[in-house]
């Protein structure tokens, strides 16, 4: 089964990856394939590194995703949250997940170049 998309000009249903609309003939934007890129350190002057995930194309817009933080800081936080979860017999688990997600969101940025 092929994925489908709508033409931005006339709204006609077209196959995903098509370059032209079969109804009105207008040119369609085709998404660029996402390449496997390794995380590379961008800023090494501070204790917390900034890792660049490269530029991705999402819905035709190019977005640069970076993560800044230190692995040591994350490991110590995880260790503390796991100990609290074990001590409280799992009661702390929802707060553990919330704290983990908050840490990841606070250290992740998405910019349009």
Phi, psi and omega in degrees: 000129182271146175284147182238163181215167178252145177290130180290341181274307186247349179082008181291144181284119181237157178289147179294131180095355178290146181263338179226148177284135179285342182269306184254346178083006180286152181283135181259148175282128176256132180294143177281141180294141179281126180266146176287114181240143178273153176287131180237137179293133181258315184236112183251011180281329183264170179290329178265123181277154173249121180256132182259122179274004181088179179261125180250154176254115180237119180054039177081356178252139181271128183231132177260123182250126178231150176235127179239136181159173179245142179295324179296320179296317179296319181296317179295320177296315179300317180299315178296317180294323178293318178298316178297323179294319180292316182298320182271012179056039175092354181294327182283353186306314178300323178290326176301312180295317179298316179295320178296312179296320178298317179297316181293320180291320180294333183257010178243133176232145176236121182237150172263120183289000000 
